[in-house]
Amino acid sequence: MPPDHYLTVTVKDTKFRDALDQLVALRNFAAHESPASKKKVLEALKIQKIGSAGAWVKRQDRFPKLAGRLTDLADAISDAAPY
């Protein structure tokens, strides 16, 4: 994909970066639970310890907040699409 493609431009937008980094890190930690994936999730979430990805997401209203930011990303992609 060219760097000026609407999808590339939208996904690289800084306002969506944290949500995407958190989603990817949480997914990888949930799937692998390796020391490397745990290190990445701690960095992405800016925390010092975590039990499991699911436990972190379901507490303190985190899932709706993360889902809302990802919905904003999906809306931005839809708005930027030329069709």
N, C-alpha and C positions, 0 to 999 in steps of 0.2 A: 504494500500500500504506500502511496506517496505521502510525504510528511504533511501535505496540505489537504489530505482527504478528510472529509467531515468527521469520520469516526475517530481517526487518529487525533485530530485537533480537539475533539470533545473529551476523549478519554484522558488526554494529557493536561486538561484544564486543572489548574492547581486546586480549585475548590472541590474537586472530586478525588484528589490524590489520596488523602487520608482514608476515606471510605473504601477505596479500592485496595489500598495496602492492607487495611484491617481485614477486609473480606478474604483476600488471598492468604494472609498469614493465619487467620482462624481456620480456614478450610484445610490448609496444609497441616496445621497442628492437629486438627480433628482426625485427619486421615492417617497421619504417620506417628504422632506423639514422639518424635525423635528429639534428641537434644538440639539439633540444628533448627528444627521447626519451632521448638519452644523458645529458643533464643530470638528468632525472627518475630514471633507473636508478641513476646515481651517488648521488643523494640517498637513494633507497630502500634501497640496499645499504650506504650509509655507507662508500663507498670513493672513491678519487681517480681511478682509471683502469680501463677495461674494454676488452677487445678485441671480444668478441662475447658475446651472451647465452648461447649454447650452450656456449662455452668456459668461461665463469664457472660455469655450473651443473654441468658435469661434473667439475670439479676439487674436491678436498678434501671429498668426500662431501657436497656441497651438495644435490644432487638428492634423495637419500633424506630429508634433514632437512626440506627444503621440502615434499616430498610428504607426509611424516608430519604436519606441521603442518596441511596442507590436508585430509588425511584426518581429523584431529581436528575440523576445521571441519565437514566433511561429516557426521561422526558426531553432532556437536552439533545440526546442522540436523535430522537424522533423529530424534534424541531429542526435539527440541522440537516436531516436527510433530504436529498433533492427530489424525492418521489413521494 
